[in-house]
Amino acid sequence: MELTRKAEYAIAILTELASQDSNQPIQSREVAQRRSIPENLIPQIVATLSKRGWVEGTRGVGGGIRLVTDPQSISILDVIELIEGPIYINRCLKGGVCQNERSCSLRRVWSKAQDALLSVFRETSIADLLD
């Protein structure tokens, strides 16, 4: 499993917005420059984050994007699953029928690794990334 850059960029955008001292909007191009994100991807990612209610964008003079949710309440898992969908380190953990499920000793390892990965992502918030 490999997470896409889009999920990484979404986390970077949220972290940049959370790092702002004031509640003032910041220009998309500033976020793109500070976090090395292609400027053309910002609107698409911000639209997804806005639909979730985490950010708000305003147009015009003095406009930009800003975080409208407490960064402590947004976990890395929340962001990744919003952008990528559910995370599975192996397709056998998605559910469904596996003819080797009862005899597969590796499934327990996959499951344990999956639980550990999700736990780290769940326990790490956007606010944690500011330190």
DSSP file with accessible surface (Angstrom, degrees, kcal/mol):
  #  RESIDUE AA STRUCTURE BP1 BP2  ACC     N-H-->O    O-->H-N    N-H-->O    O-->H-N    TCO  KAPPA ALPHA  PHI   PSI    X-CA   Y-CA   Z-CA
    1    1 A M              0   0  121      0, 0.0     2,-0.4     0, 0.0    88,-0.1   0.000 360.0 360.0 360.0 134.8    0.0    0.0    0.0
    2    2 A E        -     0   0  179      0, 0.0     2,-0.2     0, 0.0     0, 0.0  -0.988 360.0-134.6-134.9 125.5    1.2    3.4   -0.9
    3    3 A L        -     0   0   58     -2,-0.4     2,-0.1     1,-0.1    77,-0.0  -0.527  29.2-117.0 -74.8 146.5   -0.6    6.6    0.0
    4    4 A T    >>  -     0   0   66     -2,-0.2     4,-1.4     1,-0.1     3,-0.5  -0.330  19.6-111.5 -80.2 165.4   -0.8    9.1   -2.8
    5    5 A R  H 3> S+     0   0  149      1,-0.2     4,-3.2     2,-0.2     5,-0.2   0.805 113.8  69.9 -62.2 -29.8    0.7   12.6   -2.7
    6    6 A K  H 3> S+     0   0   64      1,-0.2     4,-2.3     2,-0.2    -1,-0.2   0.912  99.6  45.9 -58.9 -42.4   -2.8   14.0   -2.6
    7    7 A A  H <> S+     0   0    1     -3,-0.5     4,-2.2     2,-0.2    -1,-0.2   0.921 113.4  49.9 -65.6 -42.1   -3.3   12.7    1.0
    8    8 A E  H  X S+     0   0  105     -4,-1.4     4,-2.4     1,-0.2    -2,-0.2   0.913 111.2  49.2 -61.7 -42.7    0.1   14.1    1.9
    9    9 A Y  H  X S+     0   0   35     -4,-3.2     4,-2.8     2,-0.2    -2,-0.2   0.891 108.0  53.7 -64.6 -39.6   -0.8   17.4    0.4
   10   10 A A  H  X S+     0   0    0     -4,-2.3     4,-2.4    -5,-0.2    -1,-0.2   0.927 110.6  46.6 -61.6 -42.6   -4.1   17.5    2.3
   11   11 A I  H  X S+     0   0   28     -4,-2.2     4,-2.6     1,-0.2    -2,-0.2   0.924 112.4  51.0 -65.1 -40.7   -2.3   16.9    5.6
   12   12 A A  H  X S+     0   0   17     -4,-2.4     4,-2.7     2,-0.2    -2,-0.2   0.904 109.7  49.9 -64.4 -40.7    0.3   19.6    4.6
   13   13 A I  H  X S+     0   0    0     -4,-2.8     4,-2.6     2,-0.2     5,-0.2   0.950 112.6  46.3 -62.5 -48.7   -2.5   22.1    3.8
   14   14 A L  H  X S+     0   0    0     -4,-2.4     4,-2.4     1,-0.2    -2,-0.2   0.910 113.1  50.0 -62.0 -39.7   -4.3   21.5    7.1
   15   15 A T  H  X S+     0   0    8     -4,-2.6     4,-1.5     2,-0.2    -1,-0.2   0.920 110.8  49.3 -65.7 -42.2   -1.0   21.7    9.0
   16   16 A E  H  < S+     0   0   14     -4,-2.7     4,-0.5     2,-0.2     3,-0.3   0.933 112.8  46.9 -62.5 -44.7   -0.1   25.0    7.3
   17   17 A L  H >< S+     0   0    9     -4,-2.6     3,-1.1     1,-0.2    50,-0.3   0.898 111.1  52.1 -65.1 -38.0   -3.5   26.5    8.1
   18   18 A A  H 3< S+     0   0   18     -4,-2.4    -1,-0.2     1,-0.2    -2,-0.2   0.777 102.8  60.5 -68.7 -25.0   -3.3   25.3   11.7
   19   19 A S  T 3< S+     0   0   48     -4,-1.5    -1,-0.2    -3,-0.3     2,-0.2   0.587  79.0 109.5 -80.1  -9.2    0.1   27.0   12.1
   20   20 A Q    <   -     0   0   54     -3,-1.1     6,-0.0    -4,-0.5    -3,-0.0  -0.485  64.2-145.3 -71.1 133.7   -1.3   30.4   11.3
   21   21 A D  S    S+     0   0  172     -2,-0.2     2,-0.2     2,-0.0    -1,-0.1   0.871  79.2  42.1 -66.9 -38.4   -1.4   32.7   14.4
   22   22 A S  S    S-     0   0   68      2,-0.1    -2,-0.1     1,-0.0     0, 0.0  -0.495  85.8-113.8-106.0 176.5   -4.6   34.4   13.4
   23   23 A N  S    S+     0   0  105     -2,-0.2    -1,-0.0    43,-0.1    -2,-0.0   0.178  74.9 126.2 -92.0  15.6   -7.9   33.4   12.0
   24   24 A Q        -     0   0  134      1,-0.1    -2,-0.1    42,-0.0    41,-0.1  -0.518  66.8-107.9 -76.3 142.6   -7.2   35.3    8.9
   25   25 A P        -     0   0   36      0, 0.0     2,-0.4     0, 0.0    41,-0.2  -0.297  29.1-144.6 -65.9 153.4   -7.4   33.5    5.5
   26   26 A I  B     -A   65   0A   6     39,-2.6    39,-2.8    -6,-0.0     2,-0.1  -0.940  23.6-103.8-119.7 142.3   -4.2   32.7    3.7
   27   27 A Q     >  -     0   0   60     -2,-0.4     4,-1.8    37,-0.2     3,-0.5  -0.376  23.1-128.2 -65.2 141.8   -3.8   32.8   -0.1
   28   28 A S  H  > S+     0   0   38      1,-0.2     4,-2.8     2,-0.2     5,-0.2   0.882 109.2  56.3 -57.1 -41.5   -3.7   29.4   -1.8
   29   29 A R  H  > S+     0   0  126      1,-0.2     4,-2.4     2,-0.2    -1,-0.2   0.855 104.3  53.6 -65.6 -29.9   -0.5   30.3   -3.6
   30   30 A E  H  > S+     0   0   67     -3,-0.5     4,-2.8     2,-0.2    -1,-0.2   0.923 109.9  47.1 -66.9 -44.0    1.2   31.0   -0.3
   31   31 A V  H  X S+     0   0    0     -4,-1.8     4,-2.2     2,-0.2    -2,-0.2   0.934 112.0  51.3 -61.1 -44.5    0.2   27.6    1.0
   32   32 A A  H  X>S+     0   0    6     -4,-2.8     5,-2.1     1,-0.2     4,-0.6   0.918 113.9  43.6 -59.3 -44.4    1.4   26.0   -2.3
   33   33 A Q  H ><5S+     0   0  139     -4,-2.4     3,-0.6     1,-0.2    -2,-0.2   0.929 115.0  47.5 -68.7 -45.3    4.8   27.8   -2.0
   34   34 A R  H 3<5S+     0   0  123     -4,-2.8    -1,-0.2     1,-0.2    -2,-0.2   0.830 123.4  32.6 -66.1 -34.4    5.4   27.1    1.7
   35   35 A R  H 3<5S-     0   0   85     -4,-2.2    -1,-0.2    -5,-0.2    -2,-0.2   0.297 106.0-118.4-108.6   7.2    4.5   23.4    1.5
   36   36 A S  T <<5 +     0   0  102     -4,-0.6    -3,-0.2    -3,-0.6    -4,-0.1   0.927  60.2 151.5  55.1  50.8    5.8   22.7   -2.1
   37   37 A I      < -     0   0    7     -5,-2.1    -1,-0.2    -6,-0.2    -2,-0.1  -0.933  56.5-103.8-111.3 133.3    2.3   21.7   -3.4
   38   38 A P    >>  -     0   0   52      0, 0.0     3,-1.8     0, 0.0     4,-0.7  -0.383  29.9-135.7 -56.1 126.1    1.4   22.2   -7.0
   39   39 A E  G >4 S+     0   0  105      1,-0.3     3,-0.8     2,-0.2    -7,-0.1   0.823 100.1  61.9 -58.9 -31.7   -0.8   25.2   -7.0
   40   40 A N  G 34 S+     0   0  129      1,-0.2     4,-0.4     2,-0.2    -1,-0.3   0.697 100.8  54.3 -71.0 -16.1   -3.3   23.7   -9.4
   41   41 A L  G <> S+     0   0   49     -3,-1.8     4,-2.2     1,-0.1     5,-0.3   0.710  88.0  79.6 -87.2 -20.4   -4.1   20.9   -6.9
   42   42 A I  H <X S+     0   0    0     -3,-0.8     4,-3.2    -4,-0.7     5,-0.3   0.924  90.3  50.2 -56.9 -50.3   -4.9   23.2   -4.0
   43   43 A P  H  > S+     0   0   84      0, 0.0     4,-2.3     0, 0.0    -1,-0.2   0.907 111.7  48.7 -58.7 -39.4   -8.5   24.1   -5.1
   44   44 A Q  H  > S+     0   0  100     -4,-0.4     4,-1.6     2,-0.2    -2,-0.2   0.932 116.0  42.3 -64.8 -45.6   -9.4   20.4   -5.6
   45   45 A I  H  X S+     0   0    0     -4,-2.2     4,-2.6     2,-0.2     5,-0.2   0.930 113.7  51.6 -69.0 -42.5   -8.1   19.4   -2.2
   46   46 A V  H  X S+     0   0   12     -4,-3.2     4,-2.8    -5,-0.3    -1,-0.2   0.892 106.2  55.6 -62.4 -37.6   -9.5   22.4   -0.4
   47   47 A A  H  X S+     0   0   45     -4,-2.3     4,-2.2    -5,-0.3    -1,-0.2   0.925 109.7  46.1 -60.6 -42.5  -12.9   21.6   -1.9
   48   48 A T  H  X S+     0   0   37     -4,-1.6     4,-1.3     2,-0.2    -2,-0.2   0.927 114.2  47.2 -65.2 -44.5  -12.8   18.1   -0.4
   49   49 A L  H  <>S+     0   0    0     -4,-2.6     5,-2.1     1,-0.2     6,-0.7   0.856 111.2  53.1 -66.1 -33.6  -11.6   19.5    3.0
   50   50 A S  H ><5S+     0   0   42     -4,-2.8     3,-1.2    -5,-0.2    -1,-0.2   0.894 103.2  55.6 -67.6 -42.2  -14.4   22.2    2.8
   51   51 A K  H 3<5S+     0   0  186     -4,-2.2    -1,-0.2     1,-0.3    -2,-0.2   0.840 106.4  52.0 -59.8 -31.4  -17.1   19.6    2.2
   52   52 A R  T 3<5S-     0   0  115     -4,-1.3    -1,-0.3    -5,-0.1    -2,-0.2   0.631 118.1-117.3 -78.5 -14.6  -15.9   17.8    5.4
   53   53 A G  T < 5S+     0   0   39     -3,-1.2    -3,-0.2    -4,-0.5    -2,-0.1   0.609  84.2 113.0  90.2  13.9  -16.3   21.2    7.2
   54   54 A W  S   <S+     0   0   18     -5,-2.1    14,-2.8     1,-0.1    15,-0.8   0.804  76.3  26.5 -88.7 -33.1  -12.6   21.5    8.2
   55   55 A V  E     -B   67   0A   6     -6,-0.7     2,-0.4    12,-0.3    12,-0.2  -0.883  62.0-152.2-129.1 164.5  -11.7   24.5    6.0
   56   56 A E  E     -B   66   0A  83     10,-2.4    10,-2.1    -2,-0.3     2,-0.4  -0.996   7.7-157.6-137.2 137.4  -13.4   27.5    4.5
   57   57 A G  E     -B   65   0A  45     -2,-0.4     2,-0.4     8,-0.2     8,-0.2  -0.934   5.8-170.3-116.7 141.0  -12.5   29.5    1.4
   58   58 A T  E     -B   64   0A  64      6,-2.8     6,-1.7    -2,-0.4     2,-0.2  -0.987  12.8-141.9-128.6 142.9  -13.4   33.0    0.6
   59   59 A R        +     0   0  244     -2,-0.4     2,-0.1     4,-0.2    -2,-0.0  -0.539  54.7  31.9 -97.1 165.6  -12.9   34.8   -2.7
   60   60 A G  S >  S-     0   0   59     -2,-0.2     3,-2.4     3,-0.1    -2,-0.1  -0.273 102.4  -7.4  90.2-172.5  -12.0   38.3   -3.5
   61   61 A V  T 3  S+     0   0  160      1,-0.3     3,-0.1    -2,-0.1    -2,-0.0  -0.340 136.7  12.2 -61.3 130.6   -9.8   40.9   -1.8
   62   62 A G  T 3  S+     0   0   59      1,-0.2    -1,-0.3    -2,-0.1    -2,-0.1   0.526 103.9 130.0  78.1   4.7   -8.7   39.6    1.6
   63   63 A G    <   +     0   0    5     -3,-2.4     2,-0.3   -39,-0.1    -1,-0.2  -0.133  15.8 114.4 -82.1-177.8   -9.9   36.2    0.7
   64   64 A G  E     - B   0  58A  10     -6,-1.7    -6,-2.8   -37,-0.1     2,-0.3  -0.983  62.4 -56.0 151.6-156.2   -8.1   32.9    1.0
   65   65 A I  E     +AB  26  57A   7    -39,-2.8   -39,-2.6    -2,-0.3     2,-0.3  -0.900  45.2 176.9-122.0 148.9   -8.5   29.7    2.9
   66   66 A R  E     - B   0  56A  59    -10,-2.1   -10,-2.4    -2,-0.3     2,-0.4  -0.991  33.8-106.9-148.7 154.1   -8.6   29.1    6.7
   67   67 A L  E     + B   0  55A  19     -2,-0.3   -12,-0.3   -50,-0.3   -13,-0.1  -0.657  28.5 178.5 -79.9 132.2   -9.1   26.3    9.1
   68   68 A V        +     0   0   64    -14,-2.8     2,-0.4    -2,-0.4   -13,-0.2   0.274  59.8  70.5-118.2   8.6  -12.5   26.3   10.8
   69   69 A T  S    S-     0   0   39    -15,-0.8     5,-0.1     5,-0.0   -15,-0.0  -0.945  94.6 -96.1-125.4 147.0  -12.1   23.2   12.9
   70   70 A D    >   -     0   0   99     -2,-0.4     3,-1.8     1,-0.2     4,-0.3  -0.437  30.7-140.9 -60.2 121.8   -9.9   22.6   16.0
   71   71 A P  G >  S+     0   0   27      0, 0.0    56,-1.3     0, 0.0     3,-1.0   0.755  99.5  65.1 -61.8 -20.9   -6.7   20.9   14.6
   72   72 A Q  G 3  S+     0   0  107      1,-0.2    -2,-0.1    54,-0.2    56,-0.1   0.785  97.8  55.5 -69.3 -24.1   -6.7   18.6   17.6
   73   73 A S  G <  S+     0   0   70     -3,-1.8     2,-0.7    52,-0.1    -1,-0.2   0.478  91.6  81.1 -89.6  -1.4  -10.0   17.1   16.5
   74   74 A I    <   -     0   0    0     -3,-1.0    52,-2.3    -4,-0.3    53,-0.2  -0.901  67.0-161.0-108.0 111.7   -8.7   16.1   13.0
   75   75 A S  B  >  -C  125   0B  11     -2,-0.7     4,-1.8    50,-0.2    50,-0.3  -0.540  29.4-119.6 -87.3 158.0   -6.7   12.9   13.0
   76   76 A I  H  > S+     0   0   14     48,-2.9     4,-2.8    45,-0.9     5,-0.2   0.884 117.5  56.8 -60.8 -36.6   -4.3   11.8   10.2
   77   77 A L  H  > S+     0   0   10     44,-1.7     4,-2.8    47,-0.3     5,-0.3   0.924 103.2  53.5 -61.0 -43.1   -6.5    8.8    9.8
   78   78 A D  H  > S+     0   0   48     43,-0.3     4,-1.8     1,-0.2    -1,-0.2   0.917 112.5  44.1 -56.2 -46.1   -9.5   11.1    9.2
   79   79 A V  H  X S+     0   0    0     -4,-1.8     4,-2.3     2,-0.2     5,-0.3   0.945 114.0  48.1 -66.9 -48.8   -7.6   13.0    6.4
   80   80 A I  H  X>S+     0   0    3     -4,-2.8     4,-3.8     1,-0.2     5,-0.6   0.932 113.8  46.7 -60.3 -45.6   -6.2    9.9    4.7
   81   81 A E  H  X5S+     0   0   74     -4,-2.8     4,-1.2    -5,-0.2    -1,-0.2   0.848 110.1  54.3 -68.6 -30.7   -9.6    8.1    4.7
   82   82 A L  H  <5S+     0   0   51     -4,-1.8    -1,-0.2    -5,-0.3    -2,-0.2   0.929 121.0  30.6 -64.0 -43.9  -11.3   11.3    3.4
   83   83 A I  H  <5S+     0   0   28     -4,-2.3    -2,-0.2    -5,-0.1    -3,-0.2   0.907 137.0  21.7 -82.4 -43.8   -8.8   11.5    0.5
   84   84 A E  H  <5S-     0   0   67     -4,-3.8    -3,-0.2     1,-0.3    -2,-0.1   0.657  98.0-126.7-100.8 -23.2   -8.0    7.8   -0.2
   85   85 A G     << -     0   0   23     -4,-1.2    -1,-0.3    -5,-0.6    -2,-0.1  -0.445  63.9 -10.5  93.9-175.6  -10.9    5.9    1.3
   86   86 A P  S    S-     0   0   87      0, 0.0     2,-0.5     0, 0.0     8,-0.0  -0.209  72.4-126.4 -58.6 145.8  -10.4    3.0    3.8
   87   87 A I        +     0   0    7     27,-0.0     2,-0.4   -86,-0.0    31,-0.1  -0.831  31.6 170.1 -99.8 130.0   -6.9    1.8    4.4
   88   88 A Y        -     0   0   80     -2,-0.5     3,-0.1     1,-0.1     6,-0.0  -0.987  24.6-159.5-136.7 126.8   -5.9   -1.8    4.0
   89   89 A I  S    S+     0   0   41     -2,-0.4     2,-0.3     1,-0.2    -1,-0.1   0.678  88.1  22.7 -79.5 -14.0   -2.4   -3.1    4.0
   90   90 A N  S >  S-     0   0   47      1,-0.1     3,-2.1    20,-0.1     4,-0.3  -0.983  77.4-126.7-149.5 141.4   -3.5   -6.3    2.3
   91   91 A R  G >  S+     0   0  209     -2,-0.3     3,-1.5     1,-0.3     4,-0.3   0.759 104.7  69.8 -61.8 -23.1   -6.6   -7.0    0.3
   92   92 A C  G >  S+     0   0   26      1,-0.3     3,-0.6     2,-0.1    -1,-0.3   0.750  92.5  59.8 -68.3 -18.1   -7.5  -10.0    2.4
   93   93 A L  G <  S+     0   0   29     -3,-2.1    -1,-0.3     1,-0.2    -2,-0.2   0.576  83.9  80.2 -85.6  -7.3   -8.4   -7.5    5.2
   94   94 A K  G <  S-     0   0  136     -3,-1.5    -1,-0.2    -4,-0.3     2,-0.2   0.674 102.5-117.8 -70.3 -16.8  -11.0   -5.7    3.2
   95   95 A G    <   +     0   0   49     -3,-0.6    -1,-0.3    -4,-0.3     2,-0.1  -0.597  66.8 105.9 104.5-172.2  -13.5   -8.5    3.9
   96   96 A G  S    S-     0   0   70     -2,-0.2     2,-0.4    -3,-0.1    -1,-0.1  -0.379  79.6 -37.6  89.0-173.1  -15.2  -10.8    1.6
   97   97 A V        -     0   0  152     -2,-0.1     2,-0.4     3,-0.0     3,-0.0  -0.720  49.4-179.8 -96.2 130.4  -14.4  -14.5    1.1
   98   98 A C    >   -     0   0   45     -2,-0.4     3,-1.5     1,-0.1     4,-0.3  -0.988  20.1-152.2-126.3 121.5  -10.9  -15.8    1.2
   99   99 A Q  T 3  S+     0   0  180     -2,-0.4     3,-0.2     1,-0.3     4,-0.2   0.717  97.7  47.3 -67.6 -16.9  -10.5  -19.5    0.6
  100  100 A N  T 3> S+     0   0   90      1,-0.1     4,-1.4     2,-0.1     3,-0.5   0.355  78.1 108.9-102.8   6.1   -7.3  -19.5    2.7
  101  101 A E  T <4 S+     0   0   85     -3,-1.5     3,-0.3     1,-0.2    -1,-0.1   0.873  79.4  45.0 -54.4 -44.7   -8.6  -17.5    5.7
  102  102 A R  T  4 S+     0   0  253     -4,-0.3    -1,-0.2     1,-0.2    -2,-0.1   0.834 122.2  36.0 -72.8 -29.5   -8.8  -20.4    8.2
  103  103 A S  T  4 S+     0   0  100     -3,-0.5     2,-0.9    -4,-0.2    -1,-0.2   0.454  89.8 107.0-104.1   1.6   -5.4  -21.8    7.3
  104  104 A C     <  -     0   0   43     -4,-1.4     4,-0.5    -3,-0.3     3,-0.4  -0.684  39.9-178.9 -89.2 108.4   -3.5  -18.6    6.7
  105  105 A S  S  > S+     0   0   80     -2,-0.9     4,-0.8     1,-0.2     3,-0.5   0.750  80.7  64.4 -75.0 -21.6   -1.1  -17.8    9.5
  106  106 A L  H  > S+     0   0   80      1,-0.2     4,-2.7     2,-0.2     3,-0.3   0.809  85.5  72.3 -72.5 -26.0    0.0  -14.6    7.8
  107  107 A R  H  > S+     0   0   59     -3,-0.4     4,-2.7     1,-0.3    -1,-0.2   0.885  94.3  53.7 -57.9 -38.2   -3.5  -13.1    8.1
  108  108 A R  H  > S+     0   0  180     -4,-0.5     4,-2.3    -3,-0.5    -1,-0.3   0.893 109.3  48.6 -63.5 -38.2   -2.9  -12.6   11.8
  109  109 A V  H  X S+     0   0   83     -4,-0.8     4,-2.7    -3,-0.3     5,-0.2   0.936 111.7  48.7 -66.3 -46.7    0.3  -10.7   11.1
  110  110 A W  H  X S+     0   0   78     -4,-2.7     4,-2.7     1,-0.2    -2,-0.2   0.922 112.7  49.0 -57.8 -44.2   -1.5   -8.5    8.5
  111  111 A S  H  X S+     0   0   47     -4,-2.7     4,-2.5    -5,-0.2    -1,-0.2   0.913 111.6  47.8 -64.4 -42.8   -4.3   -7.8   10.9
  112  112 A K  H  X S+     0   0  163     -4,-2.3     4,-2.1     2,-0.2    -1,-0.2   0.921 114.1  47.0 -65.0 -42.9   -1.9   -6.9   13.8
  113  113 A A  H  X S+     0   0   43     -4,-2.7     4,-2.6     2,-0.2    -2,-0.2   0.907 111.4  52.2 -65.0 -40.9    0.1   -4.6   11.5
  114  114 A Q  H  X S+     0   0   16     -4,-2.7     4,-2.7    -5,-0.2     5,-0.3   0.938 109.6  48.9 -59.8 -47.7   -3.1   -3.1   10.2
  115  115 A D  H  X S+     0   0   97     -4,-2.5     4,-2.1     1,-0.2    -1,-0.2   0.904 112.1  48.6 -60.5 -41.5   -4.3   -2.4   13.7
  116  116 A A  H  X S+     0   0   56     -4,-2.1     4,-2.2     2,-0.2    -1,-0.2   0.929 112.4  48.0 -66.0 -44.5   -1.0   -0.8   14.7
  117  117 A L  H  X S+     0   0   44     -4,-2.6     4,-2.3     1,-0.2     5,-0.2   0.951 113.4  46.5 -61.3 -49.7   -0.9    1.4   11.6
  118  118 A L  H  X S+     0   0   22     -4,-2.7     4,-2.8     1,-0.2     5,-0.2   0.877 109.7  55.6 -63.1 -35.2   -4.5    2.6   12.0
  119  119 A S  H  X S+     0   0   34     -4,-2.1     4,-2.4    -5,-0.3    -1,-0.2   0.932 108.2  47.2 -63.2 -45.5   -3.8    3.3   15.7
  120  120 A V  H  X S+     0   0   82     -4,-2.2     4,-0.8     1,-0.2    -2,-0.2   0.942 115.7  45.1 -61.6 -46.8   -0.8    5.6   14.9
  121  121 A F  H  < S+     0   0   39     -4,-2.3   -44,-1.7     1,-0.2   -45,-0.9   0.890 114.6  48.9 -64.5 -39.0   -2.8    7.5   12.3
  122  122 A R  H  < S+     0   0  133     -4,-2.8    -1,-0.2    -5,-0.2    -2,-0.2   0.874 112.4  47.4 -68.5 -36.8   -5.9    7.7   14.6
  123  123 A E  H  < S+     0   0  139     -4,-2.4     2,-0.6    -5,-0.2    -1,-0.2   0.543  97.4  81.7 -85.8  -7.2   -3.9    9.0   17.6
  124  124 A T     <  -     0   0   40     -4,-0.8   -48,-2.9    -3,-0.4   -47,-0.3  -0.894  63.7-168.9-104.1 121.6   -1.9   11.6   15.6
  125  125 A S  B  >  -C   75   0B   5     -2,-0.6     4,-0.9   -50,-0.3   -50,-0.2  -0.584  38.2-108.3-102.2 168.0   -3.8   14.9   15.0
  126  126 A I  T >4 S+     0   0    0    -52,-2.3     3,-1.0   -55,-0.9     4,-0.4   0.908 122.1  57.2 -58.3 -40.1   -3.0   17.8   12.8
  127  127 A A  G >4 S+     0   0   17    -56,-1.3     3,-1.5     1,-0.3     4,-0.4   0.871  98.8  59.8 -60.4 -35.8   -2.2   19.7   16.0
  128  128 A D  G >4 S+     0   0   65      1,-0.3     3,-0.8   -57,-0.2    -1,-0.3   0.798  98.0  59.6 -62.5 -28.7    0.4   17.1   16.9
  129  129 A L  G << S+     0   0   75     -3,-1.0    -1,-0.3    -4,-0.9    -2,-0.2   0.603  91.1  70.1 -78.1  -8.3    2.2   17.9   13.6
  130  130 A L  G <         0   0   68     -3,-1.5    -1,-0.2    -4,-0.4    -2,-0.2   0.687 360.0 360.0 -80.9 -19.7    2.8   21.5   14.7
  131  131 A D    <         0   0  175     -3,-0.8    -3,-0.0    -4,-0.4     0, 0.0  -0.389 360.0 360.0 -76.1 360.0    5.3   20.5   17.4
